[in-house]
């Protein structure tokens, strides 16, 4: 898992403890990290989110193993969040707003509501997950990514040792624009010129072909 690896890398860096607090924990607490409790309800919610989209429910043994993986990640995340906070790297509200808007803009308002219902999440849940992800990414970038340095000589040496991997056969990426004789309500037409008959569709296809052959950008034309 990604964060298990990161936890190992931060072993010498973190001045925090994930040991249990001397105070007595309630039966609802499944882990305590630096005095912060992880409850069974929080674990179950994360576990159910991980199960969403699964083709079939896991066996009892698989479910127990997955739940342990989820708990380990929650513990690791909390350790990294503590370190990020100590380093002044916690995500700001503005950063969360940007990421949240980027995520939400992928959906229509109705589909976004359906997604929340399907995932049994609220907008606050999504914002909290984004805040956590941004914060951990900032810590990783500062303490790991920014310290990675690869020289031109190393790049050249790697290439020389792995030339066969780079000598790939010529390949092509094929794309097309589909013009239908009726409007598709699920597609947005930037120019509002949907064809309404086979004749209009043929005329439109011929016009688009002429535009692309004349130097027009296929992707831009398709988007319109």
JOVENRA-V742005 format. One record per pair of residues at least 12 apart in sequence whose C-alpha atoms are under 6 Angstrom apart, sorted by the first residue. I is the first residue (numbers start at 0). J is the second residue. D is the distance in Angstrom with one decimal. If there is no record, write none. Layout:
# JOVENRA-V742005
<<I/J/D> <I/J/D>>
This chain:
# JOVENRA-V742005
<<16/33/5.8> <17/32/4.5> <17/33/5.6> <19/31/5.4> <20/34/6.0> <27/39/5.5> <46/66/5.9> <83/138/5.6> <89/134/4.9> <90/130/5.7> <90/133/5.8> <90/134/4.9> <95/130/5.8> <176/221/5.9> <180/194/5.3> <180/195/5.2> <180/196/4.6> <180/197/4.8> <180/200/5.1> <181/194/5.8> <181/195/4.8> <188/223/5.9> <189/223/4.4>>
